[in-house]
């Protein structure tokens, strides 16, 4: 395994800039996830690390070794793709052994490693089958097995679960994390799925517009997003954003209602100025129904999603959309007014979108 150091990396395709001065540090043995919406640059960054694309500026190091100019075959990496990329004319065993044969590994070692990894992935019974005889989940396990038998310094995953159904995605996601831990490896994983990102990552890199918007442990980013983009991207449903103004010791919503900046909130937001325009970010689960006299705002129910143990209530607060999550199997009626108390919130500058703390 190895650490990865990305220093001021840029990538342009002709006149189009895709990555803008990316700096990132992936510790040895970490599971790093690059997450963001389509077109944010995450797959391009992965391909630069792998050597499948050349950087326009900046340097990439594996440990102390500068690999910026090295071709993929000299970087000691293994990749797992969304498309599986299995050889259709080879059996599962032959697919898994192919990389080792190219390295002229002796047959006894090849057989031992293939059998060991097949057992770990629970695909021993598939070794003599061809890819066309396998399900999507089985093919993905074979693709992972082919990468693992090589024991590379770095594992790379490019949206490997996108073609799988939800239940299978969950199982294979668990398999990937267990394999990473068992082989004491360094992994870099690309996804647009925030659930994959939050559950797999030791260190998370949230990308948008060719920039790393925030990096760090997943829970830390979730609880203290650096800006509105990160706040709204991570979490399901997305964080609610309500326009507000600082007035007389409170955050007053443009629609109606206010959150008083008192007690611990006053200390957390001591830098806010009178008349300052902000957005108050509230996650769906961070509100409770209450009496009118205790409410910070009143929302109007428009649609209720019943999810078994809880409901998501789609509301309006003035002109703004708002989603509240409540325990139970039944929500309010359409058009019903719901007094809400905000238990935890974040504040973002209205112009820059940057976080102004959370409470």
Secondary structure, DSSP 8 states (H G I E B T S, - for coil): ---EEEEEEEEEETTEEEEEEEEEEE-TT-EEEEE-STTSSHHHHHHHHHTSS--SEEEEEETTEE-TT--GGGS-EEEEETT----TTSBHHHHHHHHHHHTT--HHHHHHHHHHHHHHHT-GGGTTSBGGGS-HHHHHHHHHHHHHTTT-SEEEEESTTTTS-HHHHHHHHHHHHHHHHHTT-EEEEEES-HHHHHHH-SEEEEEETTEEEEEE-HHHHHHS-SBHHHHHHSSSS--EEEEEEEETTEEEESSS-EEE--THHHHHTTT--TT-EEEEEE-GGGEEE--GGG-SEEEEEEEEEE-SSEEEEEEEETTEEEEEEEESS----TT-EEEEEESS-EEEETTT-BEEEE-
